[in-house]
Amino acid sequence: MQSLINIENVSVTRAGRVLAGPLSLRIERGEHIAVTGANGSGKTTLLRLLRGEYLPDSGGKRVYDFGDGPQHSVLGLRQRIALVSADQQDFYLLHAARAEGRSVVLSGFFDTPLLYEKASAEQEAAADAIIDLLGIEGLVRSEMGALSTGQVRKLLIARALVTRPDVLLLDECLEGLDAVSRIEILALLEKAGELSTLVCAVHRVDDMPECVEQVVVLEGGRIVSEASRDEGLDSLREIVPEVFACDLPPRVETGNFDYILRMENVSVVVDGTRILHSMDWEVLPGENWVVVGENGAGKSTLLKLVTSELAPYADDGGAGKISRLGGMTMDEARPLIGVVSPALQASYARELGWEVTALETVLSGYRGSVGMLDEPTSEELLGAQEWLELVGLGQFGERMLRRMSYGQQRRVFLARAMAGQPELLLLDEPLSGLDTVSRMMMREIMQKLAEGGTPMILVTHHVEDWIPAMNRVLYLEEGQRKFVGNRDEFAVLQEKSTG
């Protein structure tokens, strides 16, 4: 077999901290690899090292050979090593929301996030072929900011595949996708595996393409094992008993509301496209809701209405009405609503450039703000540190967010949402990017919070992320309510539709 990329005894150090290494690994043509490991173990660093985005420390060796002879530099090879990552998705959300889907796909030919020059006829034809293969013709004329997480992911995968790269690096590329989209993307990756050599960073069993035969396990920035596919799947399925046994801080009762949330005839229109249609919905005390539906159904939009990031659209009959926490104003309700969402996480990159510590991020949850607006009290400092301990990041309080892995950042934002003891907790794919143990830990924390009386609204594509306390279901389809009712009733409906 031909070694496309060969790294030997390579380490990566940034700002005096070793991110990974020493590492030794060969990427052989046609031998697809999955990379697993806990949050912060070095998976993303390894992928960026392979792509040439990180320079190795002196003393190690990194060699590329795609058939034209070996070379130590990635110069001229970037289009032959494609990457799909969460960071890419954040870029478009933060900086290029008006970019058209087709131009994003075409930008893959130039290894730039946006299209800065005219594509050739051959490139246009190649883009058409990939767009047709993915079945995303309906997305390419839309702006990135108007698309769901899953829809943007499809465009980014098309962008990566458009050059038919020798190596395709996938950093948790299936997170945030609905069941149908996951099946479609996995089928596409099987086809991509016939054209490119895949290196996939994964946390979930279902995210590993069938063509992967080798699993590399990272721990503390080093490769601790190289296993067969079956052995690697067993490690992802491993059940860790009693991963979380601590008691949560006692909940202080601050409100006794007749209702938690009420929407009446609410619609949302973005760039001329109707995302939600005449929504009526009520969340009452004692209810914990799961909001489900395919990518683009309007789930995240629904949560943005609750946080006032979006306003109801004014139809001929007037704008709909949203009431929160028994009728509080938004200014009153904001610090009492805990939020975990990709949009909030991205806002810390946009407004603060990640130049904020984990502890400061958790503290901002007491104000419902992006960043700290004033000095915290001693009680808030103790509470924020306690929540970092509860999510397994007690030793990372003074670490900058930009120096943490995506999964570690997600745990910080979970702690931020819960630290202020919210009267309503909004969770938009809260467990995406988390390793197996972290997901188990966070599910148990969520369950304990719900048992303690914290109302929740959870958006997720993974049934295994539902906690027992979730007792109500809202199913959306193309922006409209298709089911509102009890969890048991929804289960019966699902059985009938699949049986």
C-alpha positions in Angstrom: 0.0 0.0 0.0 1.1 3.6 -0.7 1.6 5.8 2.4 -0.2 9.0 1.6 0.8 10.7 4.9 3.4 9.4 7.3 4.1 11.0 10.7 6.8 9.8 13.0 7.5 10.9 16.5 5.6 14.2 15.9 4.5 16.6 18.6 2.5 19.8 18.5 3.1 22.6 21.0 1.2 25.9 21.2 1.8 28.7 23.8 4.1 26.4 25.7 1.5 23.7 26.0 1.8 20.3 24.3 -1.5 19.7 22.4 -0.5 16.3 21.1 2.4 13.9 20.8 4.6 12.3 20.3 2.6 10.6 17.5 3.4 8.1 14.9 0.8 7.1 12.2 0.7 6.1 8.6 -2.3 6.9 6.4 -2.3 4.3 3.7 -4.3 4.7 0.5 -7.7 3.0 0.8 -7.3 2.1 4.4 -10.0 4.2 6.2 -9.4 5.1 9.8 -11.6 6.3 12.7 -10.0 8.3 15.5 -11.7 8.1 18.9 -10.9 9.4 22.4 -12.2 11.6 25.2 -12.8 15.3 24.8 -9.4 17.0 24.7 -7.5 13.9 23.8 -6.1 15.5 20.7 -8.4 14.2 17.9 -8.9 17.6 16.2 -5.2 18.5 16.7 -4.2 15.2 14.9 -6.5 16.0 11.9 -5.1 19.5 11.6 -1.6 18.2 11.8 -2.4 15.7 9.0 -3.8 18.5 6.9 -0.8 20.8 7.5 -2.7 23.5 9.5 -0.4 22.8 12.4 3.4 22.6 12.1 5.1 19.8 14.0 7.6 20.6 16.6 11.3 20.1 15.6 12.5 16.5 15.9 9.5 14.8 14.3 8.9 13.8 10.7 5.9 14.4 8.5 6.0 13.2 4.9 3.3 13.5 2.1 3.3 11.4 -1.0 0.3 11.4 -3.3 2.1 9.8 -6.2 4.4 12.6 -7.3 7.2 11.8 -4.9 7.6 12.5 -1.1 7.6 16.0 0.3 7.7 17.4 3.8 5.6 20.5 3.1 1.9 20.6 2.5 2.5 23.4 -0.1 0.4 22.6 -3.2 -1.4 19.7 -1.6 -4.2 21.3 0.4 -6.9 20.6 -2.3 -5.9 16.9 -2.0 -6.5 16.8 1.7 -10.1 18.0 2.4 -11.6 18.7 5.9 -15.1 19.0 7.3 -15.3 20.4 10.9 -17.4 22.3 13.4 -15.1 25.3 13.1 -15.9 25.6 9.4 -19.6 25.7 10.2 -19.1 28.4 12.9 -17.2 30.5 10.3 -20.2 30.7 8.0 -22.6 31.4 10.9 -20.4 34.2 12.2 -18.8 35.8 9.1 -20.5 34.6 6.0 -24.2 34.1 6.6 -25.1 35.7 3.3 -22.9 33.3 1.3 -24.8 31.3 -1.3 -24.6 27.5 -1.0 -23.3 27.0 -4.5 -20.4 29.4 -4.1 -19.4 27.6 -0.9 -19.3 24.3 -2.7 -17.2 25.9 -5.5 -14.8 27.5 -3.0 -13.5 24.0 -2.2 -11.5 24.1 -5.5 -9.5 27.0 -4.1 -9.2 25.9 -0.5 -10.8 29.2 0.6 -14.0 29.5 2.7 -15.5 31.8 0.1 -15.4 32.0 -3.6 -13.0 34.8 -4.6 -12.6 34.0 -8.3 -14.7 32.7 -11.1 -14.9 28.9 -11.4 -14.1 27.2 -14.7 -16.7 25.3 -16.7 -15.0 22.0 -15.6 -15.3 23.1 -12.0 -18.9 24.1 -12.4 -19.6 20.6 -13.9 -17.8 18.8 -11.0 -19.8 20.8 -8.5 -23.0 19.9 -10.2 -22.1 16.2 -10.0 -21.4 16.4 -6.3 -24.6 18.4 -5.6 -26.6 15.8 -7.6 -24.9 12.9 -5.7 -25.8 14.5 -2.4 -29.3 15.4 -3.5 -28.9 19.0 -2.2 -30.1 20.9 -5.3 -32.7 22.6 -3.1 -30.0 24.1 -0.9 -27.5 25.6 -3.2 -29.4 28.8 -4.0 -30.0 29.5 -0.3 -27.9 31.6 2.0 -25.9 29.8 4.7 -27.5 31.8 7.5 -31.0 30.7 6.4 -30.1 26.9 6.6 -30.3 24.5 9.5 -27.2 22.9 11.0 -27.7 19.7 9.0 -28.3 21.5 5.7 -25.1 23.5 6.1 -23.2 20.3 6.9 -24.3 18.8 3.7 -23.0 21.8 1.8 -19.7 21.6 3.6 -19.3 17.9 2.8 -20.1 18.7 -0.9 -17.4 21.4 -0.7 -14.9 18.9 0.7 -15.7 16.3 -2.0 -15.8 18.6 -5.0 -12.0 18.2 -5.7 -12.2 14.4 -5.3 -9.4 14.6 -2.6 -6.9 11.8 -1.8 -7.6 12.2 1.9 -10.9 13.3 3.5 -10.7 14.4 7.1 -14.0 14.3 9.0 -14.2 16.0 12.4 -17.5 14.9 14.0 -19.2 15.6 10.7 -22.4 13.8 11.6 -23.2 15.7 14.7 -26.4 17.7 14.5 -28.0 15.6 11.7 -31.4 14.1 11.8 -31.8 10.3 11.2 -32.6 10.7 7.5 -29.7 13.0 6.9 -27.3 10.7 8.8 -28.3 7.8 6.6 -27.8 9.9 3.5 -24.4 11.2 4.6 -23.2 7.8 5.7 -24.2 6.4 2.3 -22.3 9.3 0.7 -19.2 8.6 2.8 -19.3 5.0 1.6 -19.1 6.4 -2.0 -16.4 8.9 -0.9 -14.4 6.0 0.5 -14.1 4.6 -3.0 -12.5 7.9 -4.1 -10.7 9.1 -1.0 -9.0 7.7 2.1 -11.2 8.7 5.1 -9.9 9.7 8.5 -12.9 10.3 10.8 -12.9 11.6 14.4 -16.0 10.1 16.0 -17.7 9.8 19.5 -20.7 7.7 18.6 -21.0 4.2 17.2 -23.5 5.2 14.5 -21.1 7.9 13.2 -18.5 5.4 11.9 -18.8 4.6 8.2 -19.0 0.9 7.3 -15.8 1.2 5.2 -13.7 2.0 8.3 -11.6 -1.0 9.3 -9.1 0.6 11.7 -9.7 2.5 14.9 -7.0 4.7 16.5 -7.6 5.6 20.2 -6.1 8.8 21.6 -5.5 9.6 25.2 -3.7 12.7 26.5 -2.6 13.6 23.0 -1.0 10.2 22.3 -2.1 7.1 20.4 -2.7 4.5 23.1 -4.0 1.7 20.8 -4.7 0.8 17.2 -7.5 -1.7 16.9 -9.8 -3.4 14.4 -13.2 -2.0 13.7 -15.0 -4.4 16.0 -12.7 -3.7 18.9 -13.1 0.1 18.3 -16.9 -0.2 18.3 -16.8 -2.0 21.6 -14.8 0.8 23.1 -17.4 3.4 22.0 -20.2 1.2 23.4 -18.5 0.7 26.7 -20.8 1.3 29.7 -19.1 3.2 32.5 -21.1 2.7 35.8 -21.6 5.5 38.2 -19.7 8.1 36.2 -21.6 10.8 38.2 -22.5 10.3 41.8 -22.3 13.9 43.2 -25.3 15.8 44.5 -26.3 18.9 42.7 -26.4 22.3 44.5 -29.8 22.7 46.2 -32.3 24.5 44.0 -33.6 27.8 45.4 -37.3 28.4 44.5 -37.6 31.9 43.0 -40.8 31.8 41.1 -44.2 30.1 41.0 -45.5 30.5 37.5 -48.9 29.7 36.0 -47.1 28.8 32.8 -43.4 28.6 31.7 -43.9 29.5 28.0 -46.8 30.4 25.8 -46.8 31.0 22.1 -49.9 32.2 20.2 -50.2 32.2 16.4 -46.4 32.7 16.0 -44.8 32.6 12.6 -41.2 33.3 11.5 -40.0 34.4 8.1 -36.3 34.7 7.2 -35.2 36.2 3.9 -38.6 35.6 2.4 -38.8 32.0 3.6 -41.4 31.0 6.1 -39.6 28.9 8.8 -42.5 28.5 11.3 -46.3 28.6 10.5 -48.8 29.9 13.0 -47.3 28.2 16.0 -49.5 27.7 19.2 -47.6 26.0 22.1 -47.7 26.1 25.9 -45.2 24.7 28.4 -46.6 24.3 31.9 -44.8 23.7 35.2 -43.9 20.0 35.7 -43.4 19.5 31.9 -40.1 18.7 30.2 -40.3 18.8 26.4 -38.4 17.2 23.6 -38.7 19.0 20.3 -38.0 16.7 17.3 -38.1 16.9 13.5 -35.9 16.7 10.5 -33.2 19.3 9.7 -34.8 22.5 8.6 -38.1 21.8 10.5 -37.8 24.9 12.6 -36.5 23.5 16.0 -33.7 25.9 16.6 -35.8 28.7 15.3 -38.4 27.9 17.9 -35.7 28.3 20.7 -34.5 31.6 19.2 -38.0 32.9 19.6 -37.9 32.0 23.3 -34.6 33.9 23.8 -35.8 36.8 21.6 -33.1 36.3 19.1 -35.9 36.2 16.5 -39.2 38.1 16.5 -42.5 36.8 15.3 -43.5 37.7 11.8 -46.4 40.1 11.3 -49.0 38.5 9.1 -52.1 40.3 7.9 -53.7 39.5 11.2 -50.8 40.9 13.2 -47.7 39.5 14.9 -48.1 36.5 17.1 -47.5 36.7 20.9 -44.8 35.1 23.1 -45.0 35.1 26.9 -42.3 33.7 29.2 -42.3 32.7 32.9 -45.8 33.8 33.7 -45.7 37.0 31.7 -42.3 38.5 32.6 -40.6 41.0 30.3 -37.7 39.6 28.3 -35.3 41.7 30.4 -36.7 40.1 33.5 -36.7 36.6 32.0 -33.3 36.6 30.3 -31.1 35.8 33.4 -33.7 33.1 34.4 -33.4 31.2 31.1 -30.4 28.9 30.7 -29.3 28.2 27.1 -27.0 25.7 25.4 -26.9 26.1 21.7 -24.5 26.2 18.7 -25.6 29.8 18.2 -24.7 30.9 21.7 -21.3 29.1 21.5 -20.6 30.8 18.2 -21.5 34.2 19.7 -18.6 33.9 22.1 -16.3 33.5 19.1 -17.8 36.4 17.3 -18.0 38.9 20.2 -15.2 37.8 22.4 -12.9 35.9 20.1 -12.8 33.0 22.6 -10.6 35.3 24.7 -12.5 34.4 27.9 -11.8 31.8 30.5 -14.0 28.8 31.3 -14.7 30.2 34.7 -15.7 33.6 33.3 -18.0 31.9 30.8 -19.8 30.0 33.5 -20.1 33.2 35.6 -21.8 35.0 32.7 -24.7 32.6 33.1 -25.7 34.4 36.2 -26.5 37.5 34.1 -27.7 35.8 30.9 -25.0 37.8 29.1 -22.2 37.1 26.6 -19.2 37.7 28.7 -19.1 39.3 32.2 -20.9 42.7 32.6 -19.8 43.3 36.3 -17.9 41.8 39.1 -19.3 38.4 40.4 -20.2 37.9 44.0 -18.2 35.5 46.1 -21.2 33.1 46.1 -21.3 33.2 42.3 -17.6 32.5 42.1 -18.0 29.4 44.3 -21.1 28.3 42.4 -19.4 28.6 39.0 -16.4 26.6 40.2 -18.7 24.0 41.7 -20.5 23.6 38.3 -17.2 23.3 36.5 -16.3 20.4 38.9 -19.7 18.8 38.2 -19.1 18.7 34.5 -15.6 17.3 35.0 -13.6 20.5 34.2 -12.7 21.8 37.7 -9.1 22.1 36.8 -9.8 24.2 33.6 -11.3 27.3 35.2 -8.5 29.6 34.1 -8.1 28.1 30.7 -9.1 30.2 27.7 -12.0 28.8 25.7 -9.9 29.0 22.5 -7.5 26.5 24.1 -10.2 24.0 24.8 -11.6 21.3 22.5 -15.1 21.6 21.1 -16.4 19.0 23.4 -14.8 20.7 26.4 -16.3 24.0 25.4 -19.7 22.4 25.1 -19.4 21.2 28.8 -18.4 24.7 29.8 -21.6 26.0 28.2 -23.7 23.4 29.9 -22.2 24.5 33.3 -23.0 28.1 32.3 -26.6 27.3 31.5 -27.1 25.5 34.9 -25.1 27.7 37.2 -27.7 30.4 37.6 -30.4 27.8 38.6 -32.6 28.8 35.7 -36.4 28.7 35.7 -36.3 27.3 32.1 -33.4 25.4 30.5 -33.2 25.4 26.6 -30.9 22.7 25.3 -30.2 22.7 21.5 -28.2 19.5 20.8 -26.5 19.8 24.1 -24.6 16.5 23.9 -23.2 17.0 20.5 -19.4 16.8 20.4 -19.2 15.0 23.8 -17.5 11.6 24.3 -19.3 8.6 25.7 -18.5 9.2 29.4 -19.3 13.0 29.1 -22.7 12.2 27.5 -23.6 9.8 30.3 -22.5 12.4 32.9 -24.5 15.2 31.3 -27.6 13.0 30.9 -27.5 12.2 34.6 -27.1 15.9 35.5 -30.0 16.8 33.3 -32.1 14.2 34.9 -31.3 15.4 38.4 -32.0 19.0 37.4 -35.4 17.9 36.0 -36.2 15.9 39.1 -35.3 19.0 41.2 -37.9 21.1 39.3 -36.0 22.7 36.5 -38.2 22.8 33.3 -36.4 21.8 30.1 -36.9 22.0 26.4 -34.5 19.7 24.6 -33.8 19.7 20.9 -32.0 16.5 19.7 -31.8 14.1 16.9 -30.6 11.2 19.1 -33.2 9.2 20.9 -30.6 7.9 23.3 -30.1 11.5 24.5 -33.7 11.6 25.9 -33.7 11.5 29.7 -36.5 9.7 31.6 -37.9 13.1 32.8 -38.8 14.1 29.3 -42.6 13.7 29.4 -43.9 15.8 26.5 -43.1 15.8 22.8 -43.4 18.5 20.1 -42.9 17.1 16.6 -42.3 19.7 13.8 -42.4 19.1 10.1 -41.6 22.0 7.7 -42.3 24.5 10.3 -45.7 23.2 11.4 -46.9 21.2 14.4 -47.4 17.5 13.5 -47.7 16.2 17.0 -48.1 17.7 20.5 -48.6 15.3 23.4 -47.3 12.9 25.9 -44.1 10.9 25.3 -46.0 7.6 25.5 -48.5 8.8 22.9 -45.6 9.8 20.6 -44.0 6.4 21.0 -47.2 4.7 20.0 -47.5 7.0 17.0 -43.8 6.1 16.0 -44.5 2.4 16.3 -47.5 2.7 14.0 -45.6 4.8 11.4 -42.7 2.3 11.3 -44.7 -0.9 11.8 
